[in-house]
């Protein structure tokens, strides 16, 4: 009976996608996520997508890349299945264009046309990328809608930080990469840290972020860009300041999660402080930190109620 169901799904897939049977005789259904399927072709395309965004992944062996791609696409399908209950995913959100721009600038490109040619080298398209981005941006909006009433920002504390700064000063910025992870109930924290540190030694920080990090930045090898010193909490700032370029922090506990940061570079520039703008940045940074935690909480809740079948 199970084999008949698999065959029926495959036949439907072939007709819907207009797949050439002879050219795709090796299509295999790997997972069923509620009413959606994931095939080996989906995983292969996800590998192309991840490598296009982070070339460091090519240094990993094929089994590890495949595992990362499988987890990535499963996570995306789980989010999508939840989102379609509340949103219409039609790629009409104007923010998509801005996010695509952020992608190609991060990859060192000048415009969308150049980026499209780059993606074509991987048999990918801007349209495919926008579908993925839309799921992530809509998920972020979903998290905001669900938890905005629970975000607690100590404005007075942030105002004190702003008021303690001079009108003109040297502003330090840190280029950082991150790995965010959690310890499972039946897992030894010492063994988990040892596993992550061994992975960093063997395959590098970026590929370890791809493998272990729960943050969306994992697709970029954990890269979170340049962060102003003023936007770091006291706890994190102290650990980052102690690093030399290329070093990593010890695990920093943030709620139920743990954070490891790598210092990629430092720069210092003289700036004139606009206190209103600084306060806005601090509020936004704290809001994003809390929303990232709530995003992981919400995803775990949704995942528990999602039917996942490995075929």
Secondary structure as GFF3:
##gff-version 3
##sequence-region A 1 311
A	DSSP	alpha_helix	2	17	.	.	.	ID=ss1
A	DSSP	beta_strand	29	33	.	.	.	ID=ss2
A	DSSP	beta_strand	36	39	.	.	.	ID=ss3
A	DSSP	alpha_helix	40	53	.	.	.	ID=ss4
A	DSSP	three_ten_helix	55	59	.	.	.	ID=ss5
A	DSSP	alpha_helix	62	83	.	.	.	ID=ss6
A	DSSP	alpha_helix	95	106	.	.	.	ID=ss7
A	DSSP	alpha_helix	112	120	.	.	.	ID=ss8
A	DSSP	alpha_helix	126	147	.	.	.	ID=ss9
A	DSSP	three_ten_helix	148	150	.	.	.	ID=ss10
A	DSSP	alpha_helix	155	163	.	.	.	ID=ss11
A	DSSP	beta_strand	168	182	.	.	.	ID=ss12
A	DSSP	alpha_helix	189	203	.	.	.	ID=ss13
A	DSSP	alpha_helix	205	212	.	.	.	ID=ss14
A	DSSP	three_ten_helix	216	220	.	.	.	ID=ss15
A	DSSP	beta_strand	223	228	.	.	.	ID=ss16
A	DSSP	three_ten_helix	229	231	.	.	.	ID=ss17
A	DSSP	alpha_helix	234	241	.	.	.	ID=ss18
A	DSSP	beta_strand	252	254	.	.	.	ID=ss19
A	DSSP	beta_strand	257	272	.	.	.	ID=ss20
A	DSSP	alpha_helix	275	304	.	.	.	ID=ss21
A	DSSP	beta_strand	308	310	.	.	.	ID=ss22
###
